[in-house]
Amino acid sequence: MSDDLHATDISSGALRRGLRVSVTASSLGMVFFAVILNMPFQMLLEALGASGFLIGLFGTIRQLALLMQIPGSLMMESLKRRKPAWATLGVIHRLLVLVPAWLAWRRPHAGDTVQWILVAITVSFVIESLAAPAWTSWMADLVPPSMRGRFWGRRQAIVSIVSLLSIGAAGWMLDWFRGRGGEGTLDGFALLLVIAALFGAADILLHAAVPEPARRPALPGRHWVTRLLQPMRHPSFRNLALAIGVWGFSCTMAGSFNAIYLKRVFGISYTELSAVTICGTLGVIGFSMLAGYLVERMGARTLAVVVMCLAPLFSAVWFFVTNAPIQLAVPLIGTVQTTQVVVLICSISLVSGGIYSMLGVCHLSLLAGIAPKRERTLAMAVHMCVIGLLTAGGAVVGGRLVDFITAHPIDFFLAGGTRLNYTQILHVLHSILVWTVAVPLMMRVRARREPLNVAEGFDRVVLVNPIRFAIGVYQAQVLSAPSRRKRRLQAAEAIGNAGAEITIADLIPRLDDPVIDVREAAALALGRIGGREAHAALLAKIDEPDNDLTLIALRALRFAPDARLVDRLLAHLDDKEPYVVREVVRTLGACGDPRAVGPLVALLNRTPQGPMVAITAEVLGRLGDISALYVILPRFRLAPVARRQRALAVACGDLLGSPDGFYRLLTREERSPGAGVAHDLARARRRLLSPLLRLPLARRRELWRGLVALEAAVEGGALAAAATAAFSLAETLARCRYGVARHGPITDFLSALDRCDPRFTVGVWYLAVLDGAFARYDASGSLAPARERLEIQLAVHVVSSWILAQGRAPRRGAAPALSQAHAWRTAGPAEGAAP
């Protein structure tokens, strides 16, 4: 609706000081609101014998008083400066609370005391509403858009701490006065209201030190009705007001009577009521900083929808409350006697209080971004009036329902033996209203620069491990704060271990940190978290020239590989740095996309020797494509280094046998020579004994004898005999599987098999090479008969894998190209390139 307006005529130093003063002053003012709008004032009305309707009317009065924001905003818009008029009205508003204090002290039992208290509070609320638009627009103009979420979240946390202390002290004071003077004395309430009035006035006076930015003048010549209606013509502004109004209606309808229900039904003390409120305030404190952070990372509208969906779920706790006694051992206090309802509501309030409070931060952030620049005071007044009108009915409707159910008790008892009462019904209505009306309205709000949509918000905030999420968010705050390099390094590593995707935006700037250790830790953390934004940031660093994070970024991508990375990575296979190419190859293997096979085979063809051969072969083995086997097998047999030869053998084993099967064989051989071969052959023999194997008995016996002969040859170190036994088993399996028998040259046999199963054919070709079938074509040693034990171990694994897979669907994989298929014919494969 408008661009953001901020205080361009105020220096950054004056702005920071002014915001600190504002938070300090608001903390003093919270003492006033903690008394007037929370348990203490509700309990004063209860002590004076007010009905549920009158208690609900108290909440309605404040909401209806919001209508006075419209004349107040028109008045403020006509003034050059907002602060003097706001301060004058604010002091009067706070000091009017002295009237209820005097009535509670001097006329506690008069029949009209409740009415006069409501009259005084009504006048106070009206004056407050006249002044409120000035403060709201003042703060909206003062706080820069870049720090709105953090400022409002930090402010809410600080004032909530003050509210917690105020409510705790208020509860203790009321119980102390009741203990001295009995149930009938209201002196504690009177003193409490005096203290609240003084702290409230101090709040107003201290705001004199907060700077006020200049405002844009209103457009001349427009009627005041046109000016009032103009903001509501914008869909997002209107939907936001309606959504928050319905939310406020449902919350005041249900929440205004929680303390009344606990006091009337369970008879809990003021101190216990204070404990419930304190636990809710603790939740507000804990979640306020989180709310400011999430507004920046998710967007205010996305977070608001998530909160609206989650918050009503906590209402279910009211269906499980009982009056069962509970004894708690509290440190520094000792043993405390209380009831189940107090413990349960206190426990839930630690979370629910924070969840509900997050919507306030979202609302202020959204309103500041949507409200127009011109006549912002008037637009915000209209907004708050709409909310006030909708919210006003909540307490009255709730009060009527409370009185009705109190007069007509429901003859139904919950699982714990507690009678179904007005609180349970009110909370069910609250949930229905929020989910069916408020959430759809909030979904229609269109705020700019929302980092996440609602589905992504649920995925990153709700459907996560809450402990890891909390750790990640805390460490993200540390990472973004001024700190030592070691602390930032630890924070980046902790974020990666936590895996909270919401913290990606905090890690990306650290890729340009002045310290290389922090840069590397941030890159690795992004890799561990994964996701679209993390991958984009890492790929951008890889593409950046003269970048010192290329290798680390490529390694990081292997933590959370994605097939969508392949196209960008293939472009780096021609990098001039061999270490970069090596990491690209390994990352392509982790992505597991078959599109990488062709370029990797080409790389292997143009790489005659060196570590890159083994690495590329290993990756091709994991990708499961047999088109590279005719290149890898000769390299395996001619590898000059034992370590590289074993790596190539593992790649061949992955392609010819079962994935990781040959690697497991080698690990058993490391522990005990011969154990790996014996294990694989024993498994193959057990498979032949299986009644589920569809194989004639004669074929089983033939294969069994072949396995026994193969094992005897391997144990005796007879490599040639072992190769002959392995090839004989391959011929038997060819007849069992495909009905193909060898009657002539080996090349004809292989050609017939190739038409049935190219993967099986490559394995038979390898066994034929070991048996010496192609020795006369050998020029370099790659087609020579079996020379080493490792070659026979691979043969054992291949044969065993075939028998174990007998009767099952063959592994899928690309067939070798036609240019490779003649490798077994009259000429051996070239050593530097695929034939």
C-alpha positions in Angstrom: 0.0 0.0 0.0 2.9 2.3 0.7 6.6 2.4 1.0 8.1 2.3 4.4 8.6 5.6 6.2 11.4 6.0 8.7 13.1 8.7 10.6 15.5 10.1 7.9 15.9 13.4 9.8 17.2 11.8 13.0 20.8 10.7 13.4 21.6 7.0 14.0 22.9 7.8 17.4 19.9 9.8 18.5 17.7 7.1 17.0 19.3 4.3 19.1 19.1 6.4 22.2 15.5 7.3 21.6 14.5 3.6 21.1 16.3 2.6 24.3 14.5 5.4 26.2 11.2 4.3 24.7 11.7 0.7 25.8 12.7 1.8 29.3 9.7 4.1 29.6 7.4 1.3 28.3 8.7 -1.0 31.0 7.5 1.5 33.6 4.2 1.7 31.9 3.9 -2.1 31.9 3.4 -1.9 35.7 0.3 0.1 35.0 -1.1 -2.2 32.4 -0.2 -5.4 34.4 -2.4 -4.2 37.2 -5.3 -2.7 35.1 -5.6 -5.2 32.3 -4.8 -8.4 34.1 -5.7 -10.5 37.1 -5.5 -7.8 39.9 -8.2 -5.6 38.4 -10.4 -8.6 37.5 -10.0 -9.8 41.1 -11.0 -6.4 42.4 -14.3 -6.6 40.5 -14.8 -10.1 41.7 -14.2 -9.0 45.3 -16.7 -6.3 44.9 -19.3 -8.9 43.8 -19.5 -7.9 40.1 -21.4 -10.4 37.9 -19.9 -12.1 34.9 -21.6 -9.6 32.6 -20.0 -6.7 34.4 -16.6 -8.3 34.4 -17.0 -8.9 30.6 -18.3 -5.3 30.2 -14.9 -4.1 31.6 -13.1 -5.7 28.7 -15.7 -4.4 26.3 -15.4 -0.8 27.5 -11.8 -0.7 26.6 -12.4 -2.1 23.1 -15.3 0.3 22.5 -13.2 3.2 23.7 -10.9 2.5 20.7 -13.6 4.3 18.6 -12.2 7.5 20.1 -9.0 6.9 18.2 -10.6 8.4 15.1 -11.3 11.8 16.6 -8.0 11.5 18.3 -6.2 10.9 15.1 -7.9 13.7 13.3 -6.8 16.0 16.2 -3.2 14.7 16.0 -3.1 15.1 12.3 -4.0 18.8 12.7 -1.0 19.4 15.0 2.6 20.0 14.0 3.9 17.8 16.8 2.2 14.8 18.3 4.3 14.4 21.4 3.0 17.3 23.6 -0.7 16.5 23.1 0.0 12.8 23.6 1.9 13.4 26.8 -0.8 15.6 28.3 -3.6 13.1 27.6 -1.5 10.2 28.7 -0.8 11.6 32.1 -4.5 12.3 32.7 -5.4 8.8 31.5 -2.9 7.2 34.0 -3.8 9.3 37.0 -7.6 8.7 36.6 -6.9 5.2 38.0 -6.6 6.9 41.4 -10.4 7.2 41.4 -10.9 3.4 41.6 -8.1 3.3 44.2 -10.0 5.8 46.4 -13.3 4.0 45.9 -11.7 0.6 46.9 -10.2 2.2 50.0 -13.1 4.5 51.2 -16.2 2.8 49.8 -15.5 -0.9 49.4 -19.0 -2.0 50.3 -21.2 0.7 48.7 -23.7 -0.6 46.2 -22.6 1.7 43.4 -18.8 1.3 43.8 -18.5 -1.1 40.8 -20.5 1.3 38.6 -18.4 4.3 39.6 -15.2 2.3 39.0 -16.4 1.4 35.6 -17.2 5.0 34.9 -13.7 6.2 35.9 -12.1 3.4 33.9 -14.3 4.3 30.9 -13.1 7.9 31.0 -9.5 6.7 31.3 -9.8 4.4 28.4 -11.4 7.1 26.2 -8.6 9.5 26.9 -6.1 6.7 26.2 -7.7 6.1 22.9 -7.6 9.8 22.0 -3.8 9.7 22.6 -3.0 6.2 21.3 -2.8 6.9 17.5 -0.2 9.5 18.1 2.1 7.0 19.8 1.4 4.2 17.3 2.2 6.4 14.3 5.1 8.0 16.1 6.8 4.6 16.7 5.9 3.4 13.1 7.7 6.5 11.7 10.6 6.2 14.2 11.6 2.5 13.9 13.4 1.7 10.6 11.9 -1.1 8.5 15.1 -3.2 8.7 14.8 -3.5 12.5 11.1 -3.6 13.1 10.9 -7.3 13.9 13.9 -7.2 16.2 12.8 -4.0 18.0 9.3 -5.1 18.7 10.4 -8.5 19.7 13.0 -7.2 22.1 10.7 -4.6 23.5 8.0 -7.2 24.1 10.5 -9.4 25.9 11.7 -6.6 28.2 8.2 -5.2 29.1 7.1 -8.8 29.7 9.8 -9.3 32.3 8.5 -6.2 34.0 4.9 -7.5 33.7 6.0 -10.8 35.3 7.6 -9.1 38.3 4.6 -6.8 38.6 2.0 -9.6 38.6 4.1 -11.6 41.0 4.4 -8.7 43.4 0.7 -7.9 43.0 -0.4 -11.4 43.9 1.9 -11.5 46.9 0.6 -8.0 48.1 -3.0 -9.0 47.7 -2.6 -12.2 49.7 -0.6 -10.3 52.4 -3.4 -7.8 52.8 -6.0 -10.5 52.8 -4.1 -12.4 55.5 -4.0 -9.3 57.7 -7.5 -7.9 57.1 -9.5 -10.9 55.9 -11.5 -11.5 52.7 -13.4 -8.2 53.0 -10.5 -5.8 53.0 -9.7 -4.0 49.7 -6.8 -1.9 51.0 -4.3 -4.0 49.0 -6.2 -3.3 45.8 -6.2 0.4 46.6 -2.5 0.6 47.2 -1.8 -1.4 44.1 -3.8 1.0 41.9 -1.9 4.0 43.4 1.4 2.4 42.5 0.2 1.6 39.0 -0.9 5.2 38.4 2.5 6.6 39.5 4.4 4.2 37.3 2.1 4.9 34.4 2.6 8.7 34.7 6.4 8.1 34.8 6.2 6.2 31.5 4.6 9.2 29.8 7.0 11.8 31.2 10.1 9.7 30.3 9.0 9.6 26.6 9.8 13.2 26.4 13.4 12.2 25.6 12.3 10.1 22.6 12.8 12.1 19.3 9.8 12.6 17.0 10.5 12.5 13.3 8.9 14.9 10.9 5.6 13.8 9.2 4.3 14.1 5.7 1.4 16.6 5.6 -2.1 15.4 4.8 -3.5 15.9 1.3 -5.5 19.1 1.4 -9.1 19.5 0.4 -10.4 16.0 1.3 -13.4 15.5 3.6 -12.7 13.8 6.8 -15.1 10.9 5.9 -13.2 10.3 2.7 -10.0 10.3 4.8 -11.5 7.7 7.2 -12.7 5.3 4.5 -9.6 5.5 2.3 -7.4 3.0 4.2 -10.2 0.4 4.4 -10.4 0.4 0.6 -7.1 -1.4 0.4 -7.7 -5.2 0.6 -4.7 -6.1 2.7 -5.3 -3.3 5.2 -8.9 -4.3 5.5 -8.2 -8.1 5.8 -5.5 -7.5 8.4 -7.9 -5.4 10.6 -10.7 -8.0 10.2 -8.3 -10.9 11.0 -6.9 -9.3 14.1 -10.4 -8.2 15.1 -11.8 -11.7 14.9 -8.7 -13.0 16.7 -9.3 -10.4 19.5 -13.0 -11.3 19.7 -12.3 -15.0 20.2 -9.4 -14.4 22.6 -11.3 -12.0 24.9 -14.4 -14.1 24.8 -12.4 -17.1 26.1 -9.5 -15.6 27.9 -11.3 -13.0 30.0 -12.8 -15.6 32.3 -9.9 -18.0 32.8 -9.0 -16.4 36.2 -12.7 -16.2 37.2 -13.2 -19.9 36.4 -10.1 -20.9 38.4 -11.1 -18.8 41.4 -14.8 -19.8 41.4 -14.6 -23.5 40.5 -11.2 -24.5 42.1 -10.9 -21.8 44.7 -7.2 -21.1 44.0 -5.4 -18.2 45.8 -4.3 -14.9 44.4 -0.7 -16.1 44.6 -1.6 -19.2 42.5 -3.4 -17.0 40.0 -0.3 -14.8 39.8 1.8 -18.0 39.2 -0.4 -18.8 36.2 0.0 -15.3 34.8 3.7 -15.3 35.6 4.2 -18.6 33.7 2.4 -17.1 30.7 4.6 -14.0 30.9 7.7 -16.2 31.1 6.5 -17.7 27.8 6.0 -14.2 26.4 9.6 -13.3 27.4 11.1 -16.4 25.9 9.1 -16.2 22.6 9.3 -12.4 22.1 12.9 -12.4 20.9 12.1 -15.5 18.8 9.1 -13.7 17.3 11.2 -10.8 16.1 13.7 -13.1 14.6 11.1 -15.2 12.9 9.3 -12.1 11.5 12.6 -11.3 9.7 13.2 -14.9 8.5 9.7 -15.9 7.6 7.7 -12.7 7.1 5.1 -11.3 9.5 2.1 -12.6 7.6 3.5 -16.2 7.3 4.3 -16.3 11.0 0.9 -14.9 11.9 -0.9 -17.6 10.0 1.3 -20.3 11.6 0.6 -18.8 15.1 -3.2 -18.7 14.4 -3.2 -22.3 13.4 -1.2 -23.5 16.4 -2.4 -21.4 19.3 -6.0 -22.7 19.7 -4.6 -26.2 20.1 -3.6 -25.3 23.7 -7.2 -24.8 24.6 -7.5 -28.6 24.9 -5.8 -28.4 28.3 -9.0 -27.1 29.9 -10.6 -30.5 29.3 -8.1 -32.2 31.6 -8.1 -30.0 34.7 -8.9 -31.5 38.1 -8.7 -30.3 41.7 -6.5 -33.2 42.8 -3.9 -32.1 45.4 -0.2 -32.0 44.4 2.9 -31.5 46.5 5.9 -29.9 44.9 9.4 -29.5 46.2 10.5 -26.0 45.0 14.2 -25.1 45.3 14.8 -22.2 47.8 11.2 -22.3 48.9 10.6 -25.8 50.1 7.5 -27.9 49.8 4.5 -26.3 48.1 0.9 -27.6 48.4 -1.2 -26.9 45.3 -3.5 -28.6 42.9 -3.3 -30.4 39.5 -5.1 -27.5 37.7 -2.5 -25.0 38.8 0.4 -27.2 37.8 -1.1 -28.1 34.5 -2.2 -24.5 33.5 1.2 -23.1 34.6 3.0 -25.7 32.5 1.0 -25.1 29.4 1.1 -21.3 29.9 4.9 -21.4 29.5 4.4 -22.2 25.9 0.9 -21.0 25.0 1.6 -17.5 26.5 4.6 -17.2 24.1 2.8 -18.5 21.1 -0.2 -16.2 21.6 2.1 -13.2 22.1 3.9 -13.7 18.9 0.9 -12.5 17.0 1.3 -9.0 18.5 4.7 -8.7 17.0 3.4 -9.9 13.7 0.5 -7.4 13.8 2.7 -4.4 14.5 5.2 -5.4 11.8 2.4 -5.9 9.2 0.6 -2.7 10.2 3.8 -0.6 9.9 4.4 -2.0 6.4 0.9 -1.7 5.1 -0.3 1.6 6.5 0.1 4.6 4.2 2.8 7.2 4.6 0.4 10.1 4.5 -2.0 10.4 7.4 -0.6 7.3 9.0 -2.0 8.4 12.4 -5.5 8.4 11.0 -5.1 5.1 9.1 -3.8 3.4 12.2 -6.7 4.8 14.3 -9.2 3.4 11.7 -7.4 0.1 11.9 -7.5 -0.1 15.7 -11.1 1.0 15.8 -12.2 -1.8 13.5 -10.2 -4.2 15.7 -11.8 -2.6 18.8 -15.3 -2.9 17.5 -14.9 -6.6 16.8 -13.0 -7.3 20.0 -15.5 -5.4 22.1 -18.2 -8.0 21.7 -16.0 -10.9 22.8 -16.0 -10.1 26.5 -19.8 -9.3 26.5 -20.6 -12.6 24.7 -18.4 -14.5 27.0 -19.9 -12.8 30.0 -23.4 -13.7 29.0 -22.4 -17.3 28.4 -20.7 -17.4 31.8 -23.8 -16.1 33.6 -26.1 -18.5 31.6 -24.0 -21.6 32.3 -23.5 -20.6 36.0 -27.3 -20.4 36.3 -27.9 -23.6 34.3 -25.1 -26.0 35.1 -24.3 -28.7 32.5 -24.8 -32.2 33.9 -21.8 -33.6 32.1 -18.4 -34.5 33.7 -15.0 -34.6 32.0 -12.5 -37.5 32.3 -11.0 -36.2 35.5 -14.3 -35.7 37.2 -14.5 -32.0 36.6 -17.9 -30.7 35.4 -18.1 -29.3 31.9 -18.3 -25.6 32.4 -18.2 -22.3 30.5 -14.5 -22.2 30.1 -14.4 -25.4 28.0 -17.2 -24.2 25.8 -15.7 -20.7 25.3 -12.3 -22.2 24.3 -14.0 -24.5 21.7 -15.8 -21.5 20.3 -12.4 -19.6 20.3 -10.8 -22.4 18.2 -13.6 -22.5 15.7 -13.6 -18.8 15.1 -9.9 -18.6 14.7 -9.6 -21.5 12.3 -12.6 -20.8 10.2 -12.6 -17.0 10.0 -9.4 -15.4 11.3 -6.9 -17.7 9.4 -8.6 -17.3 6.0 -8.7 -13.5 6.4 -5.0 -13.4 7.3 -4.2 -15.6 4.3 -5.6 -12.9 2.1 -3.2 -10.2 3.5 -0.6 -9.5 0.9 2.6 -8.2 2.5 5.7 -7.4 0.4 9.0 -9.2 0.8 7.7 -12.3 2.6 10.7 -14.6 2.6 8.6 -17.8 3.0 5.1 -18.9 2.1 2.9 -20.6 4.7 3.7 -24.1 3.6 7.5 -23.4 3.9 6.8 -21.7 7.3 5.2 -24.8 8.7 8.0 -27.0 7.2 10.8 -24.9 8.8 9.2 -24.0 12.2 6.5 -26.6 13.1 7.5 -29.8 11.4 11.0 -29.8 13.0 12.8 -31.1 16.1 12.0 -28.4 18.6 15.3 -28.8 20.5 17.4 -28.6 17.3 15.3 -25.6 16.2 15.8 -23.8 19.5 19.6 -24.5 19.4 19.8 -23.3 15.8 17.9 -20.1 16.4 20.0 -19.3 19.5 23.3 -19.9 17.7 22.0 -17.8 14.8 21.6 -14.9 17.2 25.2 -15.4 18.4 26.4 -15.7 14.8 24.9 -12.3 13.9 25.9 -10.5 17.1 29.3 -8.8 17.6 31.6 -11.6 18.9 35.1 -13.1 18.8 36.1 -15.2 15.8 36.2 -18.4 17.9 32.7 -17.8 19.2 31.4 -17.2 15.7 33.1 -20.3 14.5 31.5 -22.4 17.2 28.1 -20.8 16.5 28.4 -21.7 12.8 29.4 -25.3 13.6 26.5 -25.6 16.1 24.0 -24.3 13.5 25.2 -26.9 11.0 24.8 -29.7 13.6 21.3 -28.4 14.6 20.2 -28.4 11.0 17.5 -25.7 11.4 16.7 -24.5 7.9 15.3 -21.2 9.2 18.9 -20.1 10.0 20.1 -20.3 6.4 19.7 -16.5 6.0 22.1 -16.0 8.9 24.8 -18.3 7.5 24.9 -16.8 3.9 26.5 -13.5 5.0 29.1 -15.4 6.9 30.4 -16.8 3.6 32.1 -13.4 3.3 33.4 -13.2 6.8 36.9 -11.8 7.2 38.1 -15.0 8.9 38.6 -18.1 6.7 37.7 -20.5 9.5 34.3 -18.8 9.9 33.7 -18.8 6.1 34.5 -22.5 5.9 32.3 -23.4 8.9 29.4 -21.4 7.4 29.7 -23.2 4.1 29.8 -26.6 5.7 26.8 -25.6 7.9 24.8 -24.6 4.8 25.7 -28.0 3.2 24.5 -29.9 6.3 21.2 -28.0 6.3 20.6 -28.2 2.6 17.7 -26.7 0.7 17.2 -24.4 -2.2 18.7 -21.2 -0.7 21.7 -23.0 0.8 22.5 -24.7 -2.5 22.1 -21.4 -4.4 24.5 -19.7 -2.0 27.1 -22.5 -2.3 26.9 -22.7 -6.1 27.3 -18.9 -6.3 30.5 -19.2 -4.3 31.7 -22.1 -6.6 31.0 -20.0 -9.7 32.8 -16.9 -8.2 36.3 -16.5 -9.7 39.3 -16.4 -7.3 37.3 -17.8 -4.5 38.9 -19.6 -1.6 35.7 -21.6 -0.7 35.3 -23.6 -3.9 36.6 -26.9 -2.5 34.8 -26.4 0.8 31.6 -25.5 -1.0 31.8 -28.6 -3.1 32.3 -30.8 -0.1 29.4 -29.0 1.7 27.1 -29.9 -1.2 27.7 -33.6 -0.6 26.0 -33.3 2.8 22.7 -32.7 1.2 23.0 -33.7 -2.5 20.3 -32.9 -5.0 19.8 -33.9 -8.6 19.1 -30.3 -9.5 22.7 -29.5 -8.9 24.0 -31.7 -11.7 23.8 -29.2 -14.6 25.7 -26.5 -12.6 28.3 -28.9 -11.5 29.0 -30.5 -14.9 30.2 -27.1 -16.1 33.1 -27.4 -13.6 34.4 -30.7 -14.9 36.8 -28.8 -17.2 38.2 -26.7 -14.4 41.9 -26.1 -14.7 42.5 -27.1 -11.0 42.6 -30.9 -10.6 41.5 -30.6 -7.0 38.3 -28.8 -8.0 37.6 -31.5 -10.7 38.1 -34.2 -8.1 35.5 -32.6 -5.7 33.1 -32.0 -8.5 33.3 -35.7 -9.5 32.6 -36.8 -5.9 29.7 -34.3 -5.5 28.2 -35.6 -8.8 28.4 -39.1 -7.4 26.6 -38.0 -4.2 23.8 -36.4 -6.3 23.2 -39.8 -7.9 21.8 -38.5 -11.2 22.5 -40.7 -14.3 23.0 -37.5 -16.4 26.5 -37.4 -15.0 27.5 -40.8 -16.4 28.4 -39.7 -19.9 30.6 -36.7 -18.9 32.3 -38.8 -16.2 33.0 -41.6 -18.7 34.5 -39.0 -21.0 36.6 -37.7 -18.2 37.8 -41.2 -17.4 38.7 -41.7 -21.0 40.9 -38.6 -21.2 42.5 -39.4 -17.9 45.1 -42.1 -18.5 46.4 -42.4 -14.9 46.5 -40.8 -11.5 44.1 -40.6 -8.5 41.4 -39.2 -10.7 40.9 -42.6 -12.3 40.0 -44.3 -9.1 37.8 -41.5 -7.9 35.9 -41.3 -11.1 35.6 -45.1 -11.3 34.2 -45.2 -7.7 31.6 -42.6 -8.6 30.6 -44.5 -11.7 30.3 -47.6 -9.6 27.9 -45.9 -7.2 25.8 -44.5 -10.1 25.3 -48.2 -11.2 25.9 -47.6 -15.0 27.8 -50.4 -16.7 28.7 -48.4 -19.7 32.0 -47.5 -18.0 33.0 -51.1 -17.1 35.0 -51.7 -20.3 37.1 -48.7 -19.2 37.3 -49.4 -15.5 38.2 -53.1 -15.7 41.4 -52.7 -17.7 42.5 -49.8 -15.4 41.8 -52.1 -12.5 44.1 -54.9 -13.8 46.9 -52.5 -14.7 46.8 -50.2 -11.7 50.4 -49.6 -10.5 49.4 -48.8 -6.9 47.7 -51.3 -4.6 45.4 -48.6 -3.0 44.2 -47.5 -6.4 43.8 -51.1 -7.6 41.5 -51.8 -4.6 39.5 -48.7 -5.2 38.9 -49.7 -8.9 38.0 -53.2 -7.8 35.4 -51.8 -5.4 33.9 -49.8 -8.3 33.8 -52.9 -10.5 32.2 -54.8 -7.6 29.5 -52.2 -7.3 28.7 -52.5 -11.0 29.0 -56.3 -11.4 27.7 -57.5 -8.1 25.7 -55.9 -5.3 26.3 -52.3 -4.2 28.9 -52.2 -1.3 29.0 -56.1 -1.4 32.6 -56.3 -2.6 33.7 -53.6 -0.1 32.2 -55.7 2.7 34.1 -58.7 1.4 37.4 -56.7 1.5 36.7 -55.5 5.1 36.3 -59.2 6.2 39.5 -60.1 4.4 41.3 -57.4 6.3 40.2 -58.8 9.6 40.9 -62.5 8.6 42.4 -63.5 5.2 39.9 -65.8 3.5 37.0 -64.8 5.6 35.4 -62.6 3.0 35.5 -65.2 0.3 34.2 -67.9 2.6 31.3 -65.7 3.7 30.1 -64.9 0.2 30.4 -68.5 -1.0 28.6 -69.8 2.1 25.7 -67.3 1.5 25.5 -68.5 -2.1 25.3 -72.2 -1.0 22.6 -71.3 1.5 20.7 -69.7 -1.3 20.8 -72.9 -3.3 19.2 -74.7 -0.3 16.2 -72.2 -0.3 12.9 -73.9 -1.2 11.8 -70.6 -2.7 14.5 -70.7 -5.4 13.0 -71.8 -8.7 15.8 -74.0 -10.0 15.9 -77.7 -10.9 17.7 -80.0 -8.4 20.2 -81.0 -11.0 21.2 -77.3 -11.6 21.5 -76.8 -7.9 23.8 -79.7 -7.5 25.9 -78.5 -10.5 26.2 -75.0 -9.0 26.9 -76.4 -5.5 29.8 -78.5 -6.8 31.1 -75.4 -8.7 31.1 -73.3 -5.5 32.9 -76.0 -3.6 35.5 -76.3 -6.3 35.9 -72.5 -6.4 36.4 -72.3 -2.6 38.9 -75.1 -2.7 40.9 -73.4 -5.4 40.9 -70.1 -3.6 42.0 -71.6 -0.3 44.8 -73.5 -2.1 46.0 -70.3 -3.8 45.4 -71.9 -7.3 44.5 -68.8 -9.2 44.1 -70.5 -12.6 41.9 -73.2 -11.2 39.8 -70.6 -9.3 39.3 -68.6 -12.5 38.3 -71.8 -14.4 35.8 -72.7 -11.7 34.3 -69.2 -11.7 33.9 -69.2 -15.5 32.3 -72.7 -15.3 29.8 -71.3 -12.8 29.1 -68.4 -15.2 28.3 -70.9 -18.0 26.0 -72.8 -15.8 24.1 -69.7 -14.7 23.9 -68.6 -18.3 22.1 -71.9 -19.1 19.8 -71.5 -16.0 18.9 -67.9 -16.6 18.7 -67.4 -20.3 19.1 -70.9 -21.8 22.3 -69.8 -23.5 25.0 -72.5 -23.8 28.5 -72.3 -25.2 29.0 -74.5 -28.2 31.5 -72.5 -30.2 33.9 -69.5 -29.9 33.7 -67.4 -26.7 32.8 -64.3 -28.7 29.6 -66.0 -30.1 28.7 -67.0 -26.5 29.1 -63.5 -25.3 27.2 -62.0 -28.2 24.2 -64.3 -27.4 24.3 -63.3 -23.8 24.6 -59.6 -24.6 21.2 -59.7 -26.2 19.7 -61.1 -23.0 21.4 -59.2 -20.2 24.3 -56.7 -20.9 25.3 -56.4 -17.2 25.5 -60.2 -16.8 27.5 -60.3 -20.0 30.2 -57.9 -18.8 30.7 -60.1 -15.7 31.0 -63.3 -17.9 33.5 -61.4 -20.1 35.6 -60.5 -17.0 35.6 -64.2 -15.8 36.5 -65.3 -19.4 39.5 -62.9 -19.4 40.7 -64.3 -16.0 40.3 -67.9 -17.5 42.7 -66.9 -20.3 40.1 -66.8 -23.1 41.5 -63.6 -24.5 45.2 -64.1 -23.7 46.3 -64.3 -27.3 44.9 -60.7 -27.8 46.8 -59.3 -24.9 49.3 -56.6 -25.6 49.4 -54.6 -22.4 48.4 -57.1 -19.7 44.8 -56.1 -19.3 43.6 -59.3 -21.0 46.0 -61.7 -19.3 44.8 -64.6 -17.2 44.4 -64.2 -13.4 47.5 -62.9 -11.8 46.5 -61.7 -8.3 44.3 -62.8 -5.5 42.3 -59.5 -5.6 41.1 -60.4 -9.1 39.8 -63.8 -7.9 38.2 -62.2 -4.9 36.2 -60.0 -7.3 35.3 -63.0 -9.3 34.0 -64.8 -6.2 31.9 -61.8 -5.3 30.5 -61.6 -8.9 29.5 -65.2 -9.0 28.0 -65.2 -5.4 26.0 -62.1 -6.3 24.5 -63.8 -9.3 23.4 -66.8 -7.3 22.0 -64.7 -4.5 20.0 -62.7 -7.1 18.8 -65.8 -8.9 15.1 -65.7 -9.4 14.9 -61.9 -8.8 14.6 -59.1 -11.2 18.0 -58.0 -12.7 19.5 -54.7 -11.6 18.6 -51.8 -13.9 21.4 -49.9 -15.6 22.3 -48.4 -19.0 23.7 -50.9 -21.5 27.2 -50.4 -22.9 27.4 -48.5 -26.1 27.8 -50.5 -29.3 31.3 -49.3 -29.7 32.2 -51.0 -26.4 30.3 -54.2 -27.1 33.0 -55.6 -29.4 35.6 -55.6 -26.5 35.5 -59.4 -26.3 36.1 -59.9 -30.0 39.4 -60.3 -31.8 41.1 -57.2 -30.4 41.6 -56.2 -26.8 40.4 -52.9 -25.4 42.7 -49.9 -25.6 44.2 -48.9 -22.3 43.6 -45.1 -22.6 40.1 -45.0 -24.0 37.1 -47.2 -24.3 37.2 -49.4 -27.3 
